[in-house]
């Protein structure tokens, strides 16, 4: 499991550091200190590196380098889809998926046919559809032969890289300028969203379950569809051969989340480790192998392990924290 710990004093204002040292509830403090702040810092840093590289060269080969690093750092914090990441649709502006109506393709087409000046104006570009922004829109421009060499493709790739850096900075700033303190001391520093420490813990627990459901129902369930009619083309990031990698990275991020939130929840952590190990062993980067019965069954077995981990978490984490599942941003999708 990846270690996200960074020097706390470099990330938190003094008030937050004091809260973590004594006042904040165990679990919440660890999530903020060991996962959220360093994770969003890593994402913001990686997007800046990627943006700067794109400013120098927005060609396909150049921008494929670094793409995986940006996606990987995002997947480590994607379970934390609340607060500054949820506000203003920022998480969707990083990864808009699933996309059952093909909105990304239409948004990309519109951007290419629109005013080229919009692509050079980060504020104007950010007002566009989230479907035409982020990592999966960029994937199409990097890996779809029909889009890679269009006249505006290079400029659009560069615009998306700038937008990712802008979004990464906004999320990190939101955490460092108020949201971390609100989670650590909701009664005194919050805005009323969470009335007390228990409500914060309940929200965090709900996010663990939501992240597991995302992997089980979306990352695996959508491409698996049915045994007699699998849909590997529906896998997340299949075009760039990242479907398996995304699943593994997501499970890794969830395991880190659970370890921070509930270090005593060993059964859940063991179940997640088993699911991650099984996902890592698939040897099916784009999930194309699920078109065969053997490949379908192997991915379905990973789904079963994730389902088992989720059921264990519902008992073990809820019992340890004394909470129940609440509403999350993904409900109703």
C-alpha positions as CSV (number, residue, x, y, z in Angstrom):
1,X,0.0,0.0,0.0
2,X,1.4,3.4,-1.0
3,X,2.6,5.7,1.8
4,X,1.2,9.2,1.4
5,X,2.7,10.8,4.5
6,X,4.4,14.1,3.9
7,X,5.7,16.7,6.3
8,X,2.5,18.0,8.0
9,X,3.8,21.5,8.8
10,X,4.4,22.1,5.0
11,X,0.8,21.3,4.2
12,X,-1.3,22.6,7.1
13,X,-1.8,26.0,8.7
14,X,-0.7,26.0,12.4
15,X,-4.3,25.8,13.6
16,X,-4.9,22.6,11.7
17,X,-1.6,21.1,13.0
18,X,-2.6,21.9,16.6
19,X,-6.0,20.3,16.0
20,X,-4.4,17.1,14.6
21,X,-2.1,16.9,17.6
22,X,-4.8,16.9,20.2
23,X,-8.4,17.8,19.5
24,X,-9.5,16.0,16.3
25,X,-11.0,12.6,16.4
26,X,-8.7,9.7,15.6
27,X,-9.5,8.5,12.1
28,X,-10.6,11.9,10.8
29,X,-7.1,13.3,11.6
30,X,-5.4,10.5,9.9
31,X,-7.5,10.8,6.8
32,X,-6.7,14.5,6.6
33,X,-3.0,14.2,7.5
34,X,-2.0,11.0,5.8
35,X,-4.3,10.8,2.8
36,X,-6.2,13.9,1.7
37,X,-3.6,16.7,2.0
38,X,-0.6,14.8,0.7
39,X,-2.7,13.0,-1.9
40,X,-4.2,16.2,-3.3
41,X,-0.7,17.9,-3.1
42,X,0.7,15.0,-5.2
43,X,-2.1,15.4,-7.7
44,X,-1.7,19.2,-7.9
45,X,2.1,18.8,-8.3
46,X,1.8,16.2,-11.0
47,X,-0.7,18.3,-13.0
48,X,1.6,21.2,-12.9
49,X,4.5,19.1,-14.2
50,X,2.2,17.8,-17.0
51,X,0.9,21.3,-17.9
52,X,4.4,22.7,-18.1
53,X,5.5,19.8,-20.4
54,X,2.4,20.3,-22.6
55,X,3.3,24.0,-23.0
56,X,6.6,22.9,-24.5
57,X,5.2,20.1,-26.6
58,X,1.5,19.1,-27.0
59,X,2.2,16.4,-29.5
60,X,0.7,12.9,-29.0
61,X,3.9,11.1,-28.1
62,X,5.1,13.9,-25.7
63,X,1.7,14.1,-23.9
64,X,1.4,10.3,-23.5
65,X,4.4,10.6,-21.3
66,X,3.2,11.7,-17.9
67,X,-0.5,10.9,-18.6
68,X,-0.3,7.7,-16.4
69,X,1.3,9.5,-13.5
70,X,-1.5,12.1,-13.4
71,X,-4.2,9.5,-13.6
72,X,-2.5,7.4,-10.9
73,X,-2.2,10.3,-8.4
74,X,-5.9,11.1,-9.0
75,X,-7.1,7.6,-8.4
76,X,-5.4,7.6,-5.0
77,X,-7.6,10.4,-3.8
78,X,-10.7,9.7,-5.9
79,X,-12.3,7.9,-2.9
80,X,-12.3,11.3,-1.2
81,X,-15.0,12.7,-3.6
82,X,-16.4,15.3,-1.2
83,X,-15.7,18.8,-0.1
84,X,-13.6,20.9,-2.5
85,X,-13.4,17.9,-5.0
86,X,-17.2,17.8,-5.2
87,X,-17.8,21.5,-5.3
88,X,-18.4,23.0,-8.7
89,X,-18.2,19.6,-10.3
90,X,-14.4,19.6,-10.0
91,X,-14.1,15.8,-9.7
92,X,-16.2,15.3,-12.8
93,X,-13.9,17.8,-14.6
94,X,-11.0,15.5,-13.8
95,X,-12.7,12.3,-14.7
96,X,-16.1,12.3,-16.4
97,X,-17.2,8.7,-16.4
98,X,-19.3,6.7,-17.0
99,X,-20.4,8.5,-20.1
100,X,-23.3,6.4,-21.5
101,X,-24.6,9.2,-23.8
102,X,-21.2,9.8,-25.5
103,X,-21.1,13.4,-24.2
104,X,-17.3,13.5,-24.3
105,X,-17.1,12.9,-28.0
106,X,-19.7,15.6,-28.7
107,X,-17.9,18.1,-26.4
108,X,-14.6,17.5,-28.0
109,X,-16.1,18.0,-31.4
110,X,-17.7,21.2,-30.4
111,X,-14.4,22.5,-28.8
112,X,-12.5,21.8,-32.1
113,X,-15.1,23.6,-34.1
114,X,-15.4,26.5,-31.7
115,X,-13.4,29.7,-31.3
116,X,-9.7,28.8,-31.0
117,X,-9.2,31.6,-28.6
118,X,-11.3,29.7,-26.0
119,X,-8.6,27.0,-25.9
120,X,-6.0,29.7,-24.8
121,X,-8.2,31.1,-22.1
122,X,-8.3,28.9,-19.0
123,X,-11.3,30.7,-17.5
124,X,-13.3,30.4,-20.7
125,X,-12.3,26.8,-21.2
126,X,-13.4,25.9,-17.7
127,X,-16.9,27.1,-18.5
128,X,-17.3,24.3,-21.1
129,X,-18.9,20.9,-20.5
130,X,-17.1,18.7,-17.9
131,X,-17.4,15.9,-20.5
132,X,-14.9,17.7,-22.8
133,X,-12.4,18.3,-20.0
134,X,-10.3,16.0,-17.9
135,X,-8.4,12.8,-18.3
136,X,-10.8,10.8,-20.4
137,X,-11.4,13.6,-22.9
138,X,-7.6,13.8,-23.1
139,X,-7.4,10.1,-23.5
140,X,-9.5,10.3,-26.7
141,X,-7.1,13.0,-28.0
142,X,-4.1,10.9,-27.3
143,X,-5.3,7.4,-28.3
144,X,-8.1,7.7,-30.8
145,X,-6.7,7.7,-34.3
146,X,-9.6,9.7,-35.6
147,X,-8.9,12.6,-33.2
148,X,-5.1,12.5,-32.6
149,X,-4.2,14.6,-35.6
150,X,-7.1,16.9,-36.1
151,X,-6.2,20.6,-36.6
152,X,-7.2,21.7,-33.1
153,X,-6.1,18.5,-31.3
154,X,-2.8,19.8,-30.1
155,X,-4.3,23.0,-28.8
156,X,-7.1,21.1,-27.1
157,X,-4.7,18.7,-25.4
158,X,-2.8,21.7,-24.1
159,X,-6.0,23.4,-22.8
160,X,-7.0,20.2,-21.0
161,X,-3.6,20.0,-19.3
162,X,-3.9,23.6,-18.2
163,X,-7.4,22.9,-16.9
164,X,-6.3,19.9,-14.9
165,X,-3.6,21.9,-13.2
166,X,-6.2,24.7,-12.5
167,X,-8.6,22.1,-11.0
168,X,-5.9,20.4,-9.0
169,X,-4.9,23.7,-7.4
170,X,-8.5,24.6,-6.6
171,X,-9.1,21.4,-4.8
172,X,-5.9,21.6,-2.8
173,X,-6.5,25.2,-2.0
174,X,-10.0,24.4,-0.7
175,X,-8.6,21.7,1.6
176,X,-5.8,23.9,2.9
177,X,-7.9,27.1,3.3
178,X,-10.7,25.9,5.5
179,X,-12.0,22.5,4.6
180,X,-9.4,20.5,6.5
181,X,-10.1,22.6,9.6
182,X,-13.8,22.1,9.2
183,X,-13.4,18.3,9.2
184,X,-11.0,18.4,12.1
185,X,-13.1,20.6,14.3
186,X,-16.6,20.8,12.8
187,X,-18.3,22.4,15.9
188,X,-16.0,25.4,15.9
189,X,-14.4,25.6,12.4
190,X,-17.2,24.2,10.2
191,X,-19.9,25.9,8.2
192,X,-22.7,23.7,9.6
193,X,-22.3,20.9,7.0
194,X,-21.1,18.6,9.7
195,X,-22.4,19.4,13.2
196,X,-20.0,17.2,15.1
197,X,-17.2,14.7,14.9
198,X,-19.5,11.8,14.5
199,X,-21.2,13.3,11.4
200,X,-17.7,13.7,9.9
201,X,-16.9,10.0,10.6
202,X,-20.2,8.9,9.2
203,X,-19.5,10.8,5.9
204,X,-16.0,9.3,5.7
205,X,-17.4,5.8,6.2
206,X,-20.1,6.4,3.6
207,X,-17.4,7.4,1.1
208,X,-15.5,4.1,1.7
209,X,-18.6,2.2,0.7
210,X,-19.3,4.5,-2.2
211,X,-15.8,4.0,-3.6
212,X,-16.2,0.2,-3.3
213,X,-19.5,0.4,-5.0
214,X,-17.9,2.4,-7.8
215,X,-15.4,-0.3,-8.4
216,X,-17.9,-3.2,-8.1
217,X,-20.8,-1.7,-10.1
218,X,-19.1,0.6,-12.5
219,X,-15.5,-0.3,-13.2
220,X,-16.3,-4.0,-13.2
221,X,-20.1,-4.2,-13.6
222,X,-20.4,-2.0,-16.7
223,X,-17.9,-3.9,-18.9
224,X,-18.9,-7.3,-17.6
225,X,-22.6,-6.7,-18.3
226,X,-23.8,-10.3,-18.7
227,X,-21.9,-13.5,-19.3
228,X,-23.5,-14.0,-22.7
229,X,-23.0,-10.4,-23.8
230,X,-20.0,-8.7,-22.2
231,X,-19.2,-5.1,-23.1
232,X,-15.4,-4.6,-22.8
233,X,-15.7,-1.4,-24.8
234,X,-17.5,0.2,-21.8
235,X,-14.5,-0.2,-19.4
236,X,-13.0,2.9,-18.0
237,X,-10.0,4.1,-19.9
238,X,-10.0,1.0,-22.2
239,X,-8.7,3.1,-25.1
240,X,-5.4,3.8,-23.3
241,X,-5.2,0.2,-21.9
242,X,-5.8,1.5,-18.3
243,X,-8.9,-0.4,-17.3
244,X,-7.1,-2.9,-15.1
245,X,-4.6,-0.3,-13.8
246,X,-7.5,2.0,-12.8
247,X,-9.2,-0.8,-10.9
248,X,-5.9,-1.7,-9.1
249,X,-5.1,1.9,-8.3
250,X,-8.6,2.6,-7.0
251,X,-8.5,-0.4,-4.7
252,X,-5.1,0.8,-3.5
253,X,-6.5,4.2,-2.7
254,X,-9.5,2.7,-0.9
255,X,-7.1,0.5,1.2
256,X,-5.1,3.6,2.2
257,X,-8.4,5.3,3.1
258,X,-9.5,2.5,5.3
259,X,-6.0,2.2,6.9
260,X,-6.2,5.9,7.8
261,X,-9.8,6.0,8.9
262,X,-9.9,2.7,10.9
263,X,-6.4,1.2,11.4
264,X,-7.9,-1.4,13.7
265,X,-10.2,-2.7,11.0
266,X,-7.9,-5.6,10.0
267,X,-10.6,-7.8,8.4
268,X,-11.6,-5.0,5.9
269,X,-8.0,-4.3,5.1
270,X,-7.2,-8.0,4.5
271,X,-10.3,-8.3,2.2
272,X,-9.2,-5.3,0.3
273,X,-5.7,-6.6,-0.1
274,X,-7.1,-9.9,-1.5
275,X,-9.2,-8.0,-4.0
276,X,-6.3,-5.8,-5.1
277,X,-4.1,-8.9,-5.5
278,X,-6.7,-10.6,-7.6
279,X,-7.1,-7.5,-9.7
280,X,-3.4,-7.1,-10.2
281,X,-3.2,-10.7,-11.5
282,X,-5.7,-10.3,-14.3
283,X,-3.2,-9.5,-17.0
284,X,-6.0,-7.8,-19.0
285,X,-5.1,-4.1,-19.4
286,X,-8.1,-3.0,-21.4
287,X,-10.5,-5.8,-20.1
288,X,-10.7,-7.1,-23.7
289,X,-10.2,-10.6,-22.3
290,X,-13.7,-10.6,-20.8
291,X,-15.0,-11.4,-24.2
292,X,-14.0,-15.0,-23.4
293,X,-15.7,-17.0,-20.8
294,X,-12.5,-17.5,-18.9
295,X,-11.7,-13.8,-18.9
296,X,-15.2,-12.9,-17.9
297,X,-15.2,-15.3,-14.9
298,X,-11.8,-14.0,-13.7
299,X,-13.0,-10.4,-13.6
300,X,-16.3,-11.6,-12.0
301,X,-14.3,-13.3,-9.3
302,X,-12.6,-9.9,-8.6
303,X,-16.0,-8.3,-8.3
304,X,-17.0,-11.0,-5.8
305,X,-14.0,-10.2,-3.7
306,X,-14.8,-6.5,-3.7
307,X,-18.4,-7.2,-2.8
308,X,-17.1,-9.3,0.1
309,X,-14.8,-6.5,1.3
310,X,-17.7,-4.0,1.1
311,X,-19.9,-6.3,3.2
312,X,-17.1,-6.8,5.8
313,X,-16.6,-3.0,5.9
314,X,-20.3,-2.4,6.5
315,X,-20.0,-4.4,9.7
316,X,-16.4,-3.8,10.9
317,X,-15.9,-0.1,10.1
318,X,-19.4,0.9,11.1
319,X,-19.0,-1.0,14.4
320,X,-15.6,0.5,15.2
321,X,-16.7,4.1,14.4
322,X,-20.3,3.8,15.7
323,X,-21.8,5.1,12.5
324,X,-24.2,4.2,9.7
325,X,-24.2,4.8,6.0
326,X,-25.4,8.2,4.8
327,X,-25.9,9.9,1.5
328,X,-23.0,10.4,-0.9
329,X,-22.6,12.4,-4.1
330,X,-22.7,9.2,-6.3
331,X,-26.1,8.1,-5.1
332,X,-28.6,8.1,-7.9
333,X,-26.1,7.9,-10.7
